[in-house]
Amino acid sequence: MSGHLVVCATPIGNLEDVTLRVLAALREADVVACEDTRRTRTLLDRYGVSASLVSYHEHNEERRAAELVERMAGGETVALVSDAGMPLVSDPGYVLVRACVAAGLAVEVLPGPSAALAALVASALPADRWRFAGFLPRKRGDLRRVLSESGGTLVAFESPRRVAATLALLAELDPEREVAVCRELTKLHEEVVRGGARELADRYAQGPPRGEVVLVVAPARAGAGAAQDDEAALDALARLVDAGARARPAAGVVAELTGGSANALYRTWVARRKL
């Protein structure tokens, strides 16, 4: 085969989860592009793989992608790995894959470990329809919007320091909504804690979990939390107007923070004022 890209999934914790195909690809590649050369070297040393490594991370993607495409166009094989799991899935690699496609170079993907899939299965929540949100947004309004969206079970990465706050917001929307906090998957201290949003919010308010966390949240129940959200948004808008703000711009600000519709909020506020 002429020069091409091989995307390799690597272990998310336990090094024994690497596949035979990935090890073969790493041995045969002319160069291995990786997020952290030290971390990848640990995996390679474990299996006696000698390979030439170059860094490929979010800070040098554009420049490095161009270099790697040029090498592949010259006939070389490049293996792409991230620190853990599948490249591109909340990890670098998108720029390189797109560049290869644009250059007419073949892209081969070798499946393997995935924190998102492992957490989904371990959660014991519905897996027939689900969505992956990557890292959850930090802004409260954006986070509320993601947690409120329909579309099946939600799988997302979250910082241990933010787990308690995220669960508290989820409990505001629906205190009984089922959640699984999956920690340190495949590692020595792996833990999966399941329960209702309020129950787990109270648990982690006592102290954040340690290590890497994947949150799995059951599908939103129809209408759960909607009435409370609407009243809270109307109350916030009323207080802003009482403080001197103009109603329509204030509705836009509140809607941005809560994830609602500015027009619907404004119309409801006007209707309430006429009562």
Backbone as CSV, one residue per row, in Angstrom:
resi,resn,N_x,N_y,N_z,CA_x,CA_y,CA_z,C_x,C_y,C_z
1,MET,0.845,-1.188,0.000,0.000,0.000,0.000,0.882,1.240,0.000
2,SER,0.441,2.275,-0.716,1.203,3.520,-0.740,1.061,4.232,0.590
3,GLY,1.710,5.393,0.723,1.670,6.127,1.969,0.242,6.367,2.426
4,HIS,-0.002,6.175,3.716,-1.347,6.340,4.249,-1.301,6.572,5.752
5,LEU,-2.472,6.860,6.318,-2.607,7.114,7.754,-3.328,5.945,8.410
6,VAL,-2.804,5.500,9.551,-3.461,4.466,10.345,-3.814,5.085,11.702
7,VAL,-5.103,5.193,11.984,-5.569,5.757,13.250,-5.726,4.611,14.239
8,CYS,-5.010,4.698,15.355,-4.940,3.581,16.306,-5.526,3.954,17.664
9,ALA,-6.496,3.175,18.108,-7.027,3.351,19.461,-6.071,2.689,20.450
10,THR,-5.776,3.379,21.547,-4.847,2.851,22.541,-5.543,2.729,23.900
11,PRO,-4.974,1.961,24.841,-5.622,1.715,26.128,-5.989,2.993,26.875
12,ILE,-7.121,2.948,27.581,-7.558,4.091,28.383,-7.058,3.988,29.820
13,GLY,-6.359,2.913,30.125,-5.820,2.747,31.472,-4.974,1.496,31.571
14,ASN,-5.605,0.366,31.328,-4.916,-0.916,31.402,-4.194,-1.188,30.080
15,LEU,-2.880,-1.268,30.124,-2.093,-1.432,28.902,-2.353,-2.761,28.204
16,GLU,-2.934,-3.727,28.900,-3.220,-5.013,28.284,-4.406,-4.951,27.318
17,ASP,-5.076,-3.807,27.262,-6.220,-3.662,26.366,-5.828,-3.297,24.937
18,VAL,-4.551,-3.103,24.671,-4.132,-2.787,23.304,-4.378,-3.997,22.406
19,THR,-4.782,-3.749,21.152,-5.075,-4.867,20.255,-3.831,-5.303,19.491
20,LEU,-3.876,-6.543,18.993,-2.753,-7.062,18.210,-2.575,-6.271,16.923
21,ARG,-3.676,-5.841,16.312,-3.587,-5.061,15.072,-2.903,-3.725,15.323
22,VAL,-3.211,-3.090,16.457,-2.583,-1.805,16.764,-1.087,-1.985,16.980
23,LEU,-0.704,-3.022,17.705,0.729,-3.267,17.923,1.442,-3.506,16.599
24,ALA,0.813,-4.258,15.712,1.428,-4.513,14.403,1.564,-3.224,13.609
25,ALA,0.537,-2.380,13.669,0.578,-1.112,12.932,1.670,-0.202,13.475
26,LEU,1.833,-0.178,14.786,2.864,0.670,15.393,4.269,0.176,15.028
27,ARG,4.417,-1.137,14.910,5.721,-1.694,14.526,6.056,-1.369,13.071
28,GLU,5.047,-1.381,12.224,5.268,-1.230,10.783,5.304,0.219,10.318
29,ALA,4.794,1.148,11.143,4.715,2.547,10.720,6.106,3.170,10.590
30,ASP,6.236,4.071,9.635,7.490,4.816,9.503,7.628,5.841,10.614
31,VAL,6.500,6.344,11.085,6.515,7.305,12.172,5.188,7.210,12.919
32,VAL,5.250,7.416,14.238,4.047,7.417,15.078,3.841,8.838,15.596
33,ALA,2.698,9.412,15.269,2.346,10.754,15.732,1.524,10.607,17.005
34,CYS,1.945,11.260,18.084,1.284,11.050,19.372,1.203,12.350,20.168
35,GLU,0.232,12.423,21.064,0.047,13.603,21.909,1.262,13.847,22.789
36,ASP,1.631,12.826,23.549,2.740,12.927,24.494,3.698,11.776,24.202
37,THR,4.861,12.090,23.678,5.805,11.037,23.288,6.217,10.174,24.477
38,ARG,6.275,10.766,25.674,6.667,9.986,26.861,5.607,8.948,27.198
39,ARG,4.363,9.332,27.105,3.279,8.402,27.440,3.190,7.277,26.411
40,THR,3.340,7.645,25.148,3.291,6.612,24.105,4.491,5.691,24.207
41,ARG,5.640,6.232,24.568,6.831,5.411,24.708,6.641,4.349,25.790
42,THR,5.896,4.676,26.848,5.617,3.698,27.905,4.864,2.498,27.341
43,LEU,3.881,2.759,26.490,3.126,1.673,25.856,4.024,0.857,24.932
44,LEU,4.805,1.529,24.127,5.660,0.827,23.177,6.714,-0.022,23.884
45,ASP,7.305,0.530,24.931,8.318,-0.221,25.674,7.730,-1.476,26.307
46,ARG,6.473,-1.369,26.732,5.818,-2.531,27.361,5.777,-3.719,26.402
47,TYR,5.642,-3.437,25.114,5.512,-4.518,24.135,6.718,-4.626,23.197
48,GLY,7.819,-3.988,23.566,9.042,-4.112,22.789,8.943,-3.553,21.388
49,VAL,8.189,-2.486,21.232,8.015,-1.871,19.918,8.983,-0.703,19.769
50,SER,9.819,-0.763,18.757,10.718,0.355,18.457,10.081,1.169,17.337
51,ALA,9.876,2.448,17.592,9.227,3.283,16.580,9.738,4.706,16.698
52,SER,9.734,5.394,15.584,10.103,6.805,15.561,8.867,7.616,15.949
53,LEU,8.991,8.484,16.943,7.852,9.250,17.449,7.992,10.729,17.125
54,VAL,6.856,11.359,16.805,6.802,12.820,16.689,5.576,13.298,17.460
55,SER,5.676,14.470,18.023,4.545,15.006,18.777,3.472,15.522,17.824
56,TYR,2.243,15.297,18.211,1.102,15.804,17.449,0.011,16.116,18.473
57,HIS,-0.167,17.394,18.780,-1.128,17.780,19.811,-1.860,19.049,19.393
58,GLU,-2.752,19.519,20.242,-3.624,20.638,19.877,-2.861,21.922,19.567
59,HIS,-1.634,22.047,20.039,-0.883,23.282,19.831,-0.049,23.273,18.546
60,ASN,0.129,22.109,17.938,0.932,22.078,16.710,0.235,21.326,15.569
61,GLU,-1.081,21.113,15.702,-1.825,20.301,14.726,-1.667,20.784,13.288
62,GLU,-1.865,22.053,13.067,-1.840,22.565,11.694,-0.477,22.341,11.046
63,ARG,0.576,22.736,11.732,1.919,22.613,11.171,2.317,21.148,11.011
64,ARG,2.070,20.353,12.061,2.476,18.957,12.005,1.674,18.165,10.973
65,ALA,0.388,18.494,10.827,-0.439,17.792,9.843,0.128,17.973,8.440
66,ALA,0.535,19.190,8.132,1.105,19.456,6.808,2.382,18.641,6.603
67,GLU,3.214,18.555,7.628,4.456,17.783,7.526,4.164,16.301,7.309
68,LEU,3.192,15.779,8.048,2.881,14.358,7.961,2.233,14.005,6.625
69,VAL,1.388,14.872,6.125,0.780,14.636,4.809,1.855,14.588,3.731
70,GLU,2.823,15.463,3.841,3.920,15.470,2.872,4.695,14.148,2.924
71,ARG,4.904,13.642,4.130,5.624,12.372,4.264,4.803,11.217,3.690
72,MET,3.500,11.224,3.952,2.644,10.167,3.407,2.553,10.246,1.892
73,ALA,2.522,11.464,1.367,2.497,11.634,-0.088,3.771,11.067,-0.722
74,GLY,4.841,11.016,0.083,6.095,10.451,-0.391,6.190,8.951,-0.192
75,GLY,5.107,8.338,0.328,5.087,6.887,0.444,5.190,6.340,1.855
76,GLU,5.326,7.190,2.863,5.470,6.708,4.237,4.118,6.384,4.865
77,THR,4.157,5.513,5.871,2.967,5.175,6.654,3.065,5.864,8.008
78,VAL,2.011,6.581,8.371,1.963,7.297,9.641,0.904,6.659,10.521
79,ALA,1.268,6.318,11.745,0.305,5.831,12.736,-0.018,6.991,13.675
80,LEU,-1.298,7.209,13.922,-1.741,8.289,14.800,-2.339,7.708,16.065
81,VAL,-1.847,8.160,17.221,-2.406,7.742,18.510,-2.620,8.979,19.377
82,SER,-3.509,8.857,20.342,-3.652,9.885,21.363,-3.168,9.282,22.674
83,ASP,-3.242,10.031,23.741,-2.769,9.501,25.024,-3.589,8.295,25.465
84,ALA,-4.872,8.277,25.130,-5.736,7.168,25.514,-6.990,7.182,24.651
85,GLY,-7.439,5.990,24.269,-8.674,5.894,23.499,-8.467,6.170,22.020
86,MET,-9.569,6.563,21.364,-9.548,6.787,19.917,-9.211,8.236,19.591
87,PRO,-8.186,8.488,18.782,-7.902,9.857,18.344,-9.140,10.486,17.708
88,LEU,-9.229,11.800,17.797,-10.335,12.623,17.300,-11.507,12.697,18.274
89,VAL,-11.716,11.669,19.115,-12.832,11.674,20.054,-12.396,12.432,21.299
90,SER,-12.647,13.745,21.302,-12.170,14.642,22.359,-10.653,14.611,22.476
91,ASP,-9.986,14.313,21.376,-8.531,14.281,21.313,-8.092,14.819,19.947
92,PRO,-6.819,15.186,19.804,-6.334,15.683,18.511,-6.433,14.624,17.414
93,GLY,-6.454,15.076,16.164,-6.461,14.166,15.030,-7.356,14.603,13.896
94,TYR,-8.363,15.408,14.195,-9.316,15.833,13.159,-8.608,16.554,12.011
95,VAL,-7.705,17.456,12.339,-7.012,18.228,11.309,-6.229,17.305,10.386
96,LEU,-5.568,16.314,10.943,-4.760,15.403,10.136,-5.635,14.526,9.253
97,VAL,-6.707,13.988,9.796,-7.592,13.139,8.994,-8.188,13.932,7.838
98,ARG,-8.644,15.148,8.120,-9.207,15.986,7.064,-8.163,16.305,5.994
99,ALA,-6.936,16.553,6.428,-5.875,16.865,5.478,-5.560,15.659,4.594
100,CYS,-5.597,14.466,5.170,-5.352,13.256,4.381,-6.446,13.054,3.337
101,VAL,-7.688,13.237,3.759,-8.809,13.075,2.823,-8.693,14.084,1.685
102,ALA,-8.353,15.326,2.049,-8.223,16.374,1.024,-7.099,16.063,0.044
103,ALA,-6.058,15.375,0.539,-4.906,15.046,-0.318,-5.087,13.720,-1.054
104,GLY,-6.214,13.073,-0.839,-6.463,11.806,-1.516,-5.708,10.636,-0.918
105,LEU,-5.284,10.758,0.339,-4.548,9.695,1.009,-5.511,8.776,1.765
106,ALA,-5.191,7.496,1.801,-6.041,6.525,2.484,-5.940,6.705,4.000
107,VAL,-7.069,6.514,4.670,-7.131,6.573,6.135,-7.711,5.252,6.634
108,GLU,-6.934,4.533,7.420,-7.370,3.261,7.990,-7.574,3.450,9.490
109,VAL,-8.675,2.961,10.028,-8.985,3.124,11.453,-9.002,1.758,12.130
110,LEU,-8.201,1.616,13.175,-8.148,0.372,13.940,-8.912,0.563,15.243
111,PRO,-10.025,-0.136,15.439,-10.833,0.059,16.651,-10.120,-0.443,17.888
112,GLY,-10.650,-0.030,19.037,-10.041,-0.446,20.294,-10.734,0.187,21.475
113,PRO,-10.031,0.385,22.581,-10.642,0.887,23.813,-11.298,2.252,23.635
114,SER,-12.415,2.440,24.348,-13.130,3.711,24.317,-13.759,3.951,25.683
115,ALA,-13.385,5.037,26.321,-13.949,5.356,27.635,-15.448,5.593,27.543
116,ALA,-15.880,6.233,26.450,-17.304,6.532,26.300,-18.126,5.251,26.222
117,LEU,-17.686,4.293,25.418,-18.430,3.047,25.276,-18.371,2.207,26.539
118,ALA,-17.205,2.155,27.169,-17.076,1.383,28.404,-18.006,1.931,29.481
119,ALA,-18.071,3.261,29.595,-18.940,3.879,30.600,-20.408,3.645,30.277
120,LEU,-20.779,3.752,29.018,-22.172,3.542,28.621,-22.642,2.148,29.020
121,VAL,-21.849,1.148,28.729,-22.232,-0.216,29.061,-22.254,-0.425,30.575
122,ALA,-21.253,0.091,31.278,-21.164,-0.095,32.729,-22.259,0.646,33.486
123,SER,-22.823,1.682,32.881,-23.825,2.504,33.570,-25.124,1.764,33.833
124,ALA,-25.412,0.735,33.039,-26.685,0.013,33.114,-27.859,0.901,32.705
125,LEU,-27.577,1.924,31.932,-28.612,2.802,31.394,-28.854,2.432,29.918
126,PRO,-29.971,2.879,29.337,-30.294,2.482,27.961,-29.175,2.795,26.977
127,ALA,-28.811,1.791,26.190,-27.712,1.959,25.235,-28.177,1.842,23.791
128,ASP,-29.496,1.722,23.577,-29.989,1.588,22.220,-29.980,2.904,21.467
129,ARG,-30.035,4.018,22.206,-29.975,5.346,21.598,-29.233,6.260,22.568
130,TRP,-28.088,6.804,22.117,-27.292,7.627,23.016,-26.531,8.677,22.235
131,ARG,-26.022,9.655,22.949,-25.273,10.729,22.319,-24.044,11.045,23.166
132,PHE,-22.985,11.442,22.494,-21.726,11.765,23.160,-21.512,13.271,23.092
133,ALA,-21.298,13.890,24.235,-21.160,15.352,24.295,-19.728,15.805,24.476
134,GLY,-18.770,14.868,24.486,-17.385,15.277,24.722,-17.236,15.830,26.129
135,PHE,-16.445,16.881,26.286,-16.320,17.537,27.583,-17.494,18.486,27.774
136,LEU,-18.142,18.416,28.908,-19.312,19.243,29.167,-18.926,20.722,29.213
137,PRO,-19.812,21.598,28.732,-19.510,23.038,28.747,-19.443,23.591,30.168
138,ARG,-18.689,24.662,30.324,-18.515,25.267,31.645,-19.613,26.268,31.973
139,LYS,-20.121,26.991,30.968,-21.149,27.991,31.226,-22.441,27.300,31.640
140,ARG,-23.072,27.841,32.667,-24.265,27.220,33.233,-25.388,27.076,32.196
141,GLY,-25.612,28.111,31.402,-26.666,28.046,30.406,-26.407,26.973,29.367
142,ASP,-25.158,26.884,28.881,-24.812,25.860,27.900,-24.918,24.464,28.507
143,LEU,-24.491,24.342,29.763,-24.561,23.048,30.435,-26.017,22.626,30.631
144,ARG,-26.851,23.551,31.048,-28.272,23.258,31.222,-28.884,22.785,29.903
145,ARG,-28.486,23.415,28.813,-29.029,23.053,27.506,-28.639,21.624,27.137
146,VAL,-27.381,21.272,27.363,-26.920,19.918,27.037,-27.645,18.879,27.887
147,LEU,-27.797,19.162,29.162,-28.444,18.209,30.065,-29.935,18.071,29.785
148,SER,-30.529,19.098,29.196,-31.972,19.089,28.951,-32.351,18.512,27.598
149,GLU,-31.388,18.392,26.696,-31.682,17.935,25.337,-32.163,16.485,25.333
150,SER,-33.073,16.205,24.408,-33.501,14.826,24.202,-32.509,14.171,23.251
151,GLY,-32.684,12.895,23.013,-31.761,12.214,22.106,-31.131,10.997,22.727
152,GLY,-31.734,10.470,23.782,-31.224,9.247,24.388,-30.287,9.509,25.550
153,THR,-29.616,8.463,25.973,-28.677,8.537,27.090,-27.510,9.458,26.726
154,LEU,-27.108,10.269,27.683,-26.008,11.219,27.485,-24.722,10.654,28.077
155,VAL,-23.655,10.664,27.286,-22.328,10.263,27.752,-21.403,11.456,27.576
156,ALA,-20.680,11.813,28.631,-19.826,13.008,28.557,-18.654,12.882,29.517
157,PHE,-17.573,13.585,29.177,-16.430,13.693,30.069,-16.627,14.903,30.979
158,GLU,-16.177,14.783,32.210,-16.300,15.906,33.138,-15.082,15.952,34.056
159,SER,-14.675,17.171,34.410,-13.583,17.342,35.365,-14.055,16.906,36.747
160,PRO,-13.217,16.177,37.489,-13.626,15.769,38.840,-14.052,16.952,39.706
161,ARG,-13.414,18.095,39.506,-13.734,19.281,40.320,-15.123,19.840,40.013
162,ARG,-15.679,19.496,38.852,-16.966,20.047,38.449,-18.119,19.044,38.563
163,VAL,-17.815,17.838,38.953,-18.854,16.802,39.024,-19.987,17.206,39.962
164,ALA,-19.651,17.694,41.143,-20.688,18.050,42.121,-21.610,19.138,41.581
165,ALA,-21.041,20.174,40.962,-21.850,21.275,40.440,-22.723,20.808,39.278
166,THR,-22.181,19.955,38.424,-22.956,19.439,37.299,-24.126,18.592,37.789
167,LEU,-23.869,17.747,38.776,-24.943,16.918,39.321,-25.983,17.770,40.047
168,ALA,-25.548,18.842,40.705,-26.493,19.729,41.389,-27.430,20.388,40.386
169,LEU,-26.875,20.826,39.250,-27.719,21.421,38.213,-28.670,20.380,37.640
170,LEU,-28.187,19.182,37.422,-29.047,18.115,36.917,-30.171,17.817,37.900
171,ALA,-29.859,17.863,39.194,-30.874,17.617,40.214,-31.943,18.710,40.211
172,GLU,-31.557,19.937,39.848,-32.543,21.010,39.723,-33.523,20.710,38.590
173,LEU,-33.006,20.136,37.510,-33.848,19.820,36.358,-34.741,18.621,36.628
174,ASP,-34.188,17.596,37.253,-34.933,16.374,37.536,-34.180,15.585,38.605
175,PRO,-34.575,15.718,39.878,-33.830,15.080,40.972,-33.783,13.560,40.898
176,GLU,-34.730,12.953,40.181,-34.779,11.490,40.113,-34.109,10.923,38.871
177,ARG,-33.578,11.772,38.029,-32.965,11.287,36.781,-31.761,10.408,37.100
178,GLU,-31.704,9.243,36.490,-30.641,8.288,36.785,-29.307,8.733,36.188
179,VAL,-28.251,8.522,36.962,-26.901,8.922,36.560,-25.910,7.845,36.977
180,ALA,-24.848,7.720,36.223,-23.725,6.872,36.624,-22.446,7.708,36.542
181,VAL,-21.694,7.734,37.620,-20.395,8.407,37.645,-19.342,7.315,37.507
182,CYS,-18.700,7.267,36.353,-17.730,6.211,36.044,-16.316,6.785,36.177
183,ARG,-15.555,6.219,37.086,-14.252,6.797,37.433,-13.129,5.801,37.195
184,GLU,-12.019,6.304,36.603,-10.807,5.505,36.444,-11.079,4.166,35.750
185,LEU,-11.803,4.211,34.649,-12.180,2.988,33.941,-10.959,2.184,33.500
186,THR,-11.005,0.897,33.713,-9.993,-0.128,33.404,-8.766,-0.042,34.309
187,LYS,-8.737,0.923,35.209,-7.569,1.088,36.079,-7.786,0.379,37.412
188,LEU,-6.773,0.403,38.253,-6.805,-0.316,39.530,-7.971,0.125,40.406
189,HIS,-8.269,1.421,40.419,-9.312,1.946,41.299,-10.601,2.267,40.546
190,GLU,-10.898,1.489,39.514,-12.135,1.697,38.753,-13.346,1.666,39.685
191,GLU,-14.281,2.588,39.430,-15.485,2.668,40.258,-16.638,3.197,39.420
192,VAL,-17.806,2.588,39.557,-19.016,3.055,38.901,-20.074,3.239,39.980
193,VAL,-20.492,4.490,40.170,-21.497,4.815,41.182,-22.784,5.196,40.466
194,ARG,-23.864,4.491,40.762,-25.151,4.709,40.099,-26.179,5.221,41.101
195,GLY,-27.080,6.065,40.615,-28.135,6.567,41.495,-28.878,7.721,40.866
196,GLY,-29.798,8.331,41.629,-30.527,9.489,41.149,-29.666,10.735,41.208
197,ALA,-30.039,11.753,40.437,-29.238,12.979,40.364,-29.085,13.635,41.732
198,ARG,-30.165,13.753,42.506,-30.077,14.385,43.824,-29.215,13.565,44.762
199,GLU,-29.389,12.261,44.744,-28.601,11.381,45.605,-27.108,11.535,45.343
200,LEU,-26.730,11.521,44.061,-25.311,11.618,43.735,-24.784,13.037,43.908
201,ALA,-25.641,14.040,43.692,-25.216,15.426,43.936,-24.854,15.603,45.402
202,ASP,-25.664,15.045,46.295,-25.382,15.131,47.733,-24.111,14.368,48.088
203,ARG,-23.920,13.227,47.458,-22.729,12.424,47.739,-21.457,13.172,47.366
204,TYR,-21.405,13.725,46.148,-20.175,14.358,45.693,-20.019,15.794,46.194
205,ALA,-21.063,16.339,46.821,-20.910,17.638,47.481,-19.978,17.507,48.682
206,GLN,-19.828,16.290,49.192,-18.941,16.039,50.326,-17.475,15.983,49.915
207,GLY,-17.230,15.815,48.629,-15.859,15.739,48.139,-15.849,15.223,46.715
208,PRO,-14.998,15.772,45.849,-14.973,15.371,44.441,-14.376,13.979,44.272
209,PRO,-14.764,13.284,43.213,-14.129,11.992,42.914,-12.694,12.222,42.452
210,ARG,-11.907,11.192,42.513,-10.520,11.296,42.066,-10.336,10.601,40.725
211,GLY,-9.463,11.162,39.899,-9.149,10.545,38.625,-10.041,11.017,37.494
212,GLU,-9.981,10.314,36.375,-10.736,10.683,35.188,-12.171,10.185,35.301
213,VAL,-13.116,11.040,34.902,-14.535,10.753,35.117,-15.309,10.803,33.802
214,VAL,-16.186,9.824,33.618,-17.179,9.854,32.537,-18.549,9.840,33.197
215,LEU,-19.393,10.809,32.839,-20.759,10.844,33.344,-21.689,10.223,32.305
216,VAL,-22.587,9.384,32.773,-23.619,8.811,31.918,-24.964,9.163,32.531
217,VAL,-25.821,9.836,31.754,-27.079,10.357,32.267,-28.238,9.773,31.469
218,ALA,-29.234,9.268,32.176,-30.397,8.665,31.527,-31.121,9.692,30.665
219,PRO,-31.880,9.248,29.666,-32.632,10.181,28.822,-33.535,11.085,29.649
220,ALA,-33.656,12.327,29.217,-34.500,13.282,29.937,-35.961,12.865,29.820
221,ARG,-36.668,12.952,30.925,-38.094,12.664,30.906,-38.835,13.858,30.323
222,ALA,-39.858,13.597,29.567,-40.621,14.663,28.918,-41.160,15.635,29.951
223,GLY,-40.788,16.922,29.793,-41.311,17.964,30.668,-40.634,18.071,32.014
224,ALA,-39.727,17.156,32.356,-39.089,17.210,33.667,-38.289,18.492,33.823
225,GLY,-38.590,19.247,34.854,-37.854,20.467,35.158,-38.258,21.665,34.339
226,ALA,-39.126,21.490,33.350,-39.462,22.602,32.464,-40.186,23.717,33.191
227,ALA,-41.173,23.348,34.006,-41.954,24.374,34.707,-41.077,25.178,35.659
228,GLN,-40.215,24.485,36.408,-39.332,25.190,37.333,-38.383,26.119,36.585
229,ASP,-37.865,25.652,35.449,-36.952,26.471,34.661,-37.648,27.721,34.143
230,ASP,-38.884,27.576,33.659,-39.619,28.714,33.119,-39.874,29.758,34.201
231,GLU,-40.260,29.297,35.367,-40.548,30.236,36.454,-39.278,30.941,36.917
232,ALA,-38.175,30.197,36.977,-36.909,30.800,37.405,-36.458,31.850,36.391
233,ALA,-36.628,31.555,35.087,-36.237,32.508,34.049,-37.109,33.760,34.107
234,LEU,-38.413,33.584,34.313,-39.325,34.737,34.410,-39.000,35.587,35.631
235,ASP,-38.672,34.925,36.720,-38.319,35.662,37.942,-37.042,36.466,37.725
236,ALA,-36.044,35.864,37.056,-34.791,36.573,36.788,-35.033,37.774,35.878
237,LEU,-35.875,37.588,34.857,-36.183,38.687,33.942,-36.902,39.813,34.678
238,ALA,-37.854,39.472,35.529,-38.594,40.486,36.277,-37.664,41.296,37.180
239,ARG,-36.706,40.629,37.811,-35.784,41.343,38.699,-34.856,42.267,37.913
240,LEU,-34.450,41.835,36.718,-33.616,42.695,35.886,-34.381,43.937,35.433
241,VAL,-35.632,43.735,35.037,-36.456,44.870,34.605,-36.713,45.815,35.767
242,ASP,-36.997,45.278,36.940,-37.222,46.114,38.125,-35.977,46.924,38.475
243,ALA,-34.807,46.392,38.103,-33.546,47.078,38.395,-33.212,48.124,37.340
244,GLY,-34.069,48.220,36.303,-33.865,49.249,35.293,-33.485,48.764,33.914
245,ALA,-33.352,47.454,33.724,-32.983,46.927,32.411,-34.176,46.955,31.466
246,ARG,-33.897,47.074,30.167,-34.948,46.974,29.161,-35.332,45.507,29.001
247,ALA,-36.630,45.257,28.868,-37.143,43.893,28.925,-36.599,42.981,27.826
248,ARG,-36.614,43.444,26.573,-36.223,42.542,25.495,-34.732,42.164,25.557
249,PRO,-33.813,43.132,25.714,-32.394,42.725,25.855,-32.167,41.842,27.086
250,ALA,-32.876,42.161,28.184,-32.725,41.355,29.396,-33.193,39.926,29.154
251,ALA,-34.262,39.757,28.369,-34.753,38.418,28.048,-33.696,37.642,27.274
252,GLY,-32.977,38.339,26.408,-31.912,37.680,25.658,-30.798,37.194,26.559
253,VAL,-30.440,38.002,27.550,-29.380,37.616,28.489,-29.810,36.414,29.310
254,VAL,-31.037,36.450,29.846,-31.532,35.344,30.670,-31.627,34.067,29.842
255,ALA,-32.102,34.174,28.606,-32.227,33.003,27.748,-30.868,32.394,27.444
256,GLU,-29.867,33.240,27.254,-28.518,32.740,26.985,-27.982,31.950,28.172
257,LEU,-28.302,32.415,29.384,-27.815,31.755,30.592,-28.573,30.472,30.899
258,THR,-29.857,30.427,30.559,-30.688,29.280,30.900,-30.873,28.287,29.775
259,GLY,-30.517,28.695,28.555,-30.682,27.802,27.427,-32.078,27.811,26.837
260,GLY,-32.912,28.807,27.207,-34.261,28.901,26.683,-34.359,29.811,25.476
261,SER,-35.603,30.111,25.078,-35.863,30.988,23.935,-36.118,32.403,24.430
262,ALA,-35.348,33.365,23.902,-35.514,34.758,24.323,-36.894,35.280,23.929
263,ASN,-37.341,34.952,22.724,-38.649,35.433,22.267,-39.784,34.867,23.109
264,ALA,-39.717,33.567,23.391,-40.770,32.941,24.195,-40.784,33.518,25.610
265,LEU,-39.617,33.754,26.160,-39.530,34.321,27.504,-40.111,35.730,27.528
266,TYR,-39.775,36.524,26.536,-40.275,37.891,26.472,-41.793,37.913,26.317
267,ARG,-42.321,37.060,25.444,-43.770,37.028,25.235,-44.508,36.612,26.506
268,THR,-43.958,35.625,27.206,-44.594,35.188,28.458,-44.556,36.299,29.501
269,TRP,-43.438,37.013,29.555,-43.314,38.117,30.515,-44.339,39.217,30.205
270,VAL,-44.500,39.559,28.935,-45.489,40.575,28.541,-46.886,40.132,28.908
271,ALA,-47.197,38.840,28.654,-48.528,38.318,28.984,-48.794,38.384,30.482
272,ARG,-47.768,38.056,31.277,-47.917,38.105,32.733,-48.164,39.543,33.203
273,ARG,-47.503,40.496,32.558,-47.636,41.901,32.965,-49.058,42.418,32.714
274,LYS,-49.751,41.819,31.747,-51.084,42.282,31.402,-52.162,41.710,32.329
275,LEU,-51.786,40.701,33.096,-52.779,40.084,34.000,-53.101,40.994,35.175
